[in-house]
Amino acid sequence: MIWDVGLGAAANALAVLRATREVPCAIRLISFDSTLEPLEFALQNREALGYFHGYESPLDCLLRKHRISFKCGPQDVQWELRLSDFPTLLTQPGAAELPKPHLVMFDPCSPAKNPAMWTQPVFDNLFGLLDSNRLCALASSSRSTLVRVTLLLAGFFVGVGHAIGDKEETTLASNTRDAIGELLDSAWLQKARRSSSAEPLASPVYRQAPLSPESWEKLRSHPQFQGE
């Protein structure tokens, strides 16, 4: 089960499907977004973009019906689109009934451009919906100190993710310590303490601020940094 938070033009979702297309498996994918405009635009320019090859028909169907099932080689795919405001969705009574993910691809626009998606309450609510008995990884293209602190204070273990595109480093988080190959360490913790942009966003208004004394105490007592 994969949550694709920030469907956009479907690049992340298709990257996962392509990476696993030769593996006999069943994939259930739920994409969340507040608008279909990026995907509509991308499909209108599919030839120029080039990454839709082989998935044009399923995506055309997803746009129309918001739910599709299809087979690609040995892979069975169920893909659902939830068109809604994600932060609000997480607070609704029905959120607890959402299928529990094994992977969350979290890729909205940056905190500066879309602060509502990067607040402490969003990640607190997201972490609270995970199955504590099921390993779940969260991948983000962001490497900002603010985002990493927010994930840690929500309860995640946080580490360094692989490079993508022109980004030398990304972020990988999990509800399980052992899922992270390169955890952020005490040296990073001290950098976060000195940073001028580390305090999580309490509301959907972007601002830069150093860690508050309360956040610092919570951060340094996180299990990730104990015993170093």
C-alpha positions as a Markdown table, in Angstrom:
| # | Residue | x | y | z |
|---|---|---|---|---|
| 1 | Met | 0.0 | 0.0 | 0.0 |
| 2 | Ile | 1.5 | 3.3 | -1.1 |
| 3 | Trp | 0.3 | 6.8 | -0.4 |
| 4 | Asp | 1.3 | 9.3 | -3.0 |
| 5 | Val | 0.8 | 12.7 | -1.3 |
| 6 | Gly | 1.0 | 15.4 | -4.0 |
| 7 | Leu | 0.0 | 13.5 | -7.3 |
| 8 | Gly | 0.9 | 16.5 | -9.4 |
| 9 | Ala | 1.8 | 15.3 | -12.9 |
| 10 | Ala | 2.1 | 11.7 | -11.6 |
| 11 | Ala | 5.9 | 11.5 | -12.0 |
| 12 | Asn | 6.5 | 9.9 | -8.6 |
| 13 | Ala | 3.7 | 7.4 | -9.0 |
| 14 | Leu | 4.9 | 6.3 | -12.4 |
| 15 | Ala | 8.5 | 6.0 | -11.2 |
| 16 | Val | 7.4 | 3.5 | -8.6 |
| 17 | Leu | 5.3 | 1.5 | -11.0 |
| 18 | Arg | 8.1 | 1.4 | -13.6 |
| 19 | Ala | 10.7 | 0.4 | -10.9 |
| 20 | Thr | 8.5 | -2.6 | -9.9 |
| 21 | Arg | 6.9 | -3.5 | -13.2 |
| 22 | Glu | 8.9 | -6.7 | -13.7 |
| 23 | Val | 8.2 | -7.9 | -10.1 |
| 24 | Pro | 5.2 | -10.2 | -9.7 |
| 25 | Cys | 3.2 | -8.3 | -7.2 |
| 26 | Ala | 0.0 | -6.5 | -6.4 |
| 27 | Ile | 0.3 | -2.7 | -5.8 |
| 28 | Arg | -2.4 | -0.6 | -4.3 |
| 29 | Leu | -1.7 | 3.1 | -4.7 |
| 30 | Ile | -3.7 | 6.1 | -3.4 |
| 31 | Ser | -2.8 | 9.5 | -4.8 |
| 32 | Phe | -3.9 | 12.6 | -2.9 |
| 33 | Asp | -4.2 | 16.1 | -4.4 |
| 34 | Ser | -6.4 | 19.1 | -4.3 |
| 35 | Thr | -6.4 | 19.7 | -8.0 |
| 36 | Leu | -6.1 | 17.7 | -11.3 |
| 37 | Glu | -4.7 | 20.6 | -13.3 |
| 38 | Pro | -1.0 | 19.5 | -13.3 |
| 39 | Leu | -1.9 | 16.0 | -14.5 |
| 40 | Glu | -4.3 | 17.4 | -17.1 |
| 41 | Phe | -1.7 | 19.7 | -18.5 |
| 42 | Ala | 1.0 | 16.9 | -18.4 |
| 43 | Leu | -1.2 | 14.5 | -20.3 |
| 44 | Gln | -2.0 | 17.2 | -22.9 |
| 45 | Asn | 1.8 | 17.5 | -23.4 |
| 46 | Arg | 2.6 | 13.8 | -23.0 |
| 47 | Glu | 4.7 | 13.5 | -26.1 |
| 48 | Ala | 7.0 | 16.4 | -25.1 |
| 49 | Leu | 7.3 | 15.1 | -21.5 |
| 50 | Gly | 8.0 | 11.5 | -22.6 |
| 51 | Tyr | 7.5 | 9.7 | -19.2 |
| 52 | Phe | 3.9 | 8.6 | -19.7 |
| 53 | His | 4.8 | 5.9 | -22.3 |
| 54 | Gly | 2.8 | 2.7 | -21.6 |
| 55 | Tyr | 0.6 | 4.4 | -19.0 |
| 56 | Glu | -1.4 | 6.9 | -21.1 |
| 57 | Ser | -4.6 | 4.9 | -21.1 |
| 58 | Pro | -4.7 | 4.2 | -17.3 |
| 59 | Leu | -4.0 | 7.8 | -16.5 |
| 60 | Asp | -6.7 | 9.0 | -18.9 |
| 61 | Cys | -9.1 | 6.6 | -17.1 |
| 62 | Leu | -7.9 | 7.8 | -13.7 |
| 63 | Leu | -8.7 | 11.4 | -14.6 |
| 64 | Arg | -12.2 | 10.4 | -15.5 |
| 65 | Lys | -13.1 | 7.8 | -12.9 |
| 66 | His | -10.7 | 8.5 | -10.0 |
| 67 | Arg | -10.3 | 4.7 | -9.6 |
| 68 | Ile | -8.7 | 2.1 | -11.9 |
| 69 | Ser | -7.4 | -1.4 | -12.0 |
| 70 | Phe | -5.0 | -2.7 | -14.6 |
| 71 | Lys | -2.3 | -5.3 | -15.2 |
| 72 | Cys | 1.2 | -4.4 | -16.4 |
| 73 | Gly | 3.3 | -7.5 | -17.1 |
| 74 | Pro | 3.2 | -9.6 | -13.9 |
| 75 | Gln | 2.1 | -6.6 | -11.9 |
| 76 | Asp | -1.5 | -6.0 | -10.7 |
| 77 | Val | -2.3 | -2.3 | -10.0 |
| 78 | Gln | -5.2 | -0.7 | -8.1 |
| 79 | Trp | -4.9 | 3.1 | -8.3 |
| 80 | Glu | -7.3 | 5.4 | -6.5 |
| 81 | Leu | -7.4 | 9.2 | -6.6 |
| 82 | Arg | -8.5 | 11.2 | -3.5 |
| 83 | Leu | -9.3 | 14.8 | -4.6 |
| 84 | Ser | -9.3 | 16.7 | -1.4 |
| 85 | Asp | -7.4 | 19.0 | 0.9 |
| 86 | Phe | -4.9 | 16.6 | 2.5 |
| 87 | Pro | -4.4 | 18.4 | 5.9 |
| 88 | Thr | -8.2 | 18.6 | 6.4 |
| 89 | Leu | -8.6 | 15.0 | 5.3 |
| 90 | Leu | -6.3 | 13.8 | 8.0 |
| 91 | Thr | -8.5 | 15.4 | 10.7 |
| 92 | Gln | -11.8 | 13.8 | 9.5 |
| 93 | Pro | -13.3 | 10.9 | 11.3 |
| 94 | Gly | -13.0 | 8.7 | 8.2 |
| 95 | Ala | -9.2 | 9.2 | 8.1 |
| 96 | Ala | -8.8 | 6.3 | 10.5 |
| 97 | Glu | -10.4 | 4.0 | 7.9 |
| 98 | Leu | -7.8 | 4.8 | 5.2 |
| 99 | Pro | -5.7 | 1.8 | 4.3 |
| 100 | Lys | -2.5 | 1.9 | 6.3 |
| 101 | Pro | 0.6 | 2.6 | 4.0 |
| 102 | His | 3.9 | 0.8 | 3.7 |
| 103 | Leu | 5.3 | 3.8 | 1.9 |
| 104 | Val | 4.4 | 7.5 | 1.8 |
| 105 | Met | 5.7 | 9.6 | -1.1 |
| 106 | Phe | 5.4 | 13.1 | 0.3 |
| 107 | Asp | 6.1 | 15.6 | -2.4 |
| 108 | Pro | 4.0 | 18.7 | -2.3 |
| 109 | Cys | 5.5 | 22.1 | -3.2 |
| 110 | Ser | 8.0 | 23.4 | -0.7 |
| 111 | Pro | 7.1 | 24.8 | 2.7 |
| 112 | Ala | 7.7 | 28.3 | 1.4 |
| 113 | Lys | 5.3 | 27.9 | -1.5 |
| 114 | Asn | 2.8 | 25.5 | 0.2 |
| 115 | Pro | 3.1 | 25.9 | 4.0 |
| 116 | Ala | -0.2 | 24.3 | 4.7 |
| 117 | Met | 1.2 | 20.9 | 3.7 |
| 118 | Trp | 4.2 | 21.1 | 6.0 |
| 119 | Thr | 2.9 | 22.0 | 9.4 |
| 120 | Gln | 3.6 | 20.1 | 12.6 |
| 121 | Pro | -0.1 | 19.2 | 12.9 |
| 122 | Val | 0.0 | 17.6 | 9.4 |
| 123 | Phe | 2.9 | 15.3 | 10.3 |
| 124 | Asp | 1.5 | 14.6 | 13.8 |
| 125 | Asn | -1.8 | 13.5 | 12.3 |
| 126 | Leu | 0.0 | 11.5 | 9.5 |
| 127 | Phe | 2.1 | 9.6 | 12.0 |
| 128 | Gly | -0.9 | 8.9 | 14.2 |
| 129 | Leu | -2.6 | 7.2 | 11.3 |
| 130 | Leu | 0.2 | 4.7 | 10.7 |
| 131 | Asp | 0.0 | 1.1 | 11.9 |
| 132 | Ser | 2.5 | 0.9 | 14.7 |
| 133 | Asn | 3.0 | -2.8 | 13.9 |
| 134 | Arg | 3.7 | -2.2 | 10.2 |
| 135 | Leu | 7.0 | -0.7 | 8.9 |
| 136 | Cys | 6.3 | 2.4 | 7.0 |
| 137 | Ala | 8.8 | 4.6 | 5.1 |
| 138 | Leu | 8.2 | 8.2 | 4.1 |
| 139 | Ala | 10.3 | 9.7 | 1.3 |
| 140 | Ser | 10.6 | 13.4 | 0.6 |
| 141 | Ser | 12.7 | 15.4 | -1.9 |
| 142 | Ser | 13.2 | 18.1 | 0.8 |
| 143 | Arg | 16.3 | 18.1 | 2.9 |
| 144 | Ser | 15.5 | 21.3 | 4.9 |
| 145 | Thr | 16.2 | 21.4 | 8.6 |
| 146 | Leu | 12.7 | 22.6 | 9.2 |
| 147 | Val | 11.1 | 19.6 | 7.5 |
| 148 | Arg | 13.4 | 17.1 | 9.2 |
| 149 | Val | 12.8 | 18.6 | 12.7 |
| 150 | Thr | 9.1 | 18.5 | 12.0 |
| 151 | Leu | 9.3 | 14.8 | 11.1 |
| 152 | Leu | 11.3 | 14.0 | 14.2 |
| 153 | Leu | 8.9 | 15.8 | 16.5 |
| 154 | Ala | 6.0 | 13.9 | 15.0 |
| 155 | Gly | 7.6 | 10.7 | 16.0 |
| 156 | Phe | 9.5 | 9.5 | 12.9 |
| 157 | Phe | 13.1 | 8.3 | 12.8 |
| 158 | Val | 14.8 | 10.5 | 10.1 |
| 159 | Gly | 17.8 | 10.0 | 7.9 |
| 160 | Val | 19.5 | 10.9 | 4.7 |
| 161 | Gly | 17.8 | 9.9 | 1.4 |
| 162 | His | 19.4 | 9.2 | -2.0 |
| 163 | Ala | 20.3 | 11.9 | -4.4 |
| 164 | Ile | 17.7 | 12.7 | -7.1 |
| 165 | Gly | 18.1 | 15.0 | -10.1 |
| 166 | Asp | 20.1 | 18.0 | -9.1 |
| 167 | Lys | 19.6 | 17.3 | -5.4 |
| 168 | Glu | 22.6 | 15.7 | -3.7 |
| 169 | Glu | 20.5 | 14.6 | -0.7 |
| 170 | Thr | 16.9 | 14.0 | 0.1 |
| 171 | Thr | 15.1 | 12.8 | 3.3 |
| 172 | Leu | 13.9 | 9.4 | 4.3 |
| 173 | Ala | 11.8 | 8.8 | 7.5 |
| 174 | Ser | 10.2 | 5.8 | 9.1 |
| 175 | Asn | 8.3 | 4.7 | 12.1 |
| 176 | Thr | 11.1 | 2.1 | 12.7 |
| 177 | Arg | 14.7 | 3.0 | 13.4 |
| 178 | Asp | 16.1 | 0.0 | 11.5 |
| 179 | Ala | 14.5 | 1.1 | 8.2 |
| 180 | Ile | 16.9 | 4.0 | 7.9 |
| 181 | Gly | 20.3 | 3.3 | 6.6 |
| 182 | Glu | 21.9 | 6.7 | 7.5 |
| 183 | Leu | 20.2 | 8.3 | 10.5 |
| 184 | Leu | 20.7 | 11.9 | 11.3 |
| 185 | Asp | 23.3 | 12.0 | 14.1 |
| 186 | Ser | 24.3 | 14.3 | 17.0 |
| 187 | Ala | 26.4 | 16.5 | 14.6 |
| 188 | Trp | 23.2 | 17.2 | 12.6 |
| 189 | Leu | 21.4 | 17.9 | 15.9 |
| 190 | Gln | 23.8 | 20.6 | 16.8 |
| 191 | Lys | 23.5 | 22.1 | 13.4 |
| 192 | Ala | 19.8 | 22.2 | 13.8 |
| 193 | Arg | 20.2 | 23.9 | 17.1 |
| 194 | Arg | 22.2 | 26.7 | 15.4 |
| 195 | Ser | 20.0 | 27.0 | 12.4 |
| 196 | Ser | 18.0 | 30.1 | 11.8 |
| 197 | Ser | 15.2 | 28.1 | 10.1 |
| 198 | Ala | 14.5 | 25.0 | 12.2 |
| 199 | Glu | 11.3 | 25.6 | 14.2 |
| 200 | Pro | 8.3 | 23.7 | 12.8 |
| 201 | Leu | 5.4 | 25.6 | 11.3 |
| 202 | Ala | 2.5 | 25.6 | 13.8 |
| 203 | Ser | 0.1 | 27.1 | 11.3 |
| 204 | Pro | -0.1 | 27.3 | 7.5 |
| 205 | Val | 1.9 | 30.5 | 7.4 |
| 206 | Tyr | 5.5 | 30.3 | 6.3 |
| 207 | Arg | 8.2 | 31.8 | 8.4 |
| 208 | Gln | 11.8 | 31.1 | 9.4 |
| 209 | Ala | 12.8 | 30.8 | 13.1 |
| 210 | Pro | 15.4 | 29.0 | 15.2 |
| 211 | Leu | 14.3 | 26.2 | 17.5 |
| 212 | Ser | 12.3 | 27.2 | 20.5 |
| 213 | Pro | 13.5 | 26.0 | 23.9 |
| 214 | Glu | 10.6 | 23.6 | 24.0 |
| 215 | Ser | 11.3 | 22.1 | 20.5 |
| 216 | Trp | 15.0 | 21.7 | 21.4 |
| 217 | Glu | 14.2 | 19.8 | 24.5 |
| 218 | Lys | 11.8 | 17.5 | 22.7 |
| 219 | Leu | 14.3 | 17.0 | 19.8 |
| 220 | Arg | 17.3 | 16.1 | 21.9 |
| 221 | Ser | 15.2 | 13.6 | 23.9 |
| 222 | His | 14.1 | 11.8 | 20.7 |
| 223 | Pro | 15.1 | 8.1 | 20.9 |
| 224 | Gln | 17.1 | 8.6 | 17.7 |
| 225 | Phe | 19.7 | 10.6 | 19.5 |
| 226 | Gln | 19.9 | 8.6 | 22.7 |
| 227 | Gly | 23.0 | 6.5 | 23.4 |
| 228 | Glu | 25.2 | 8.3 | 20.9 |
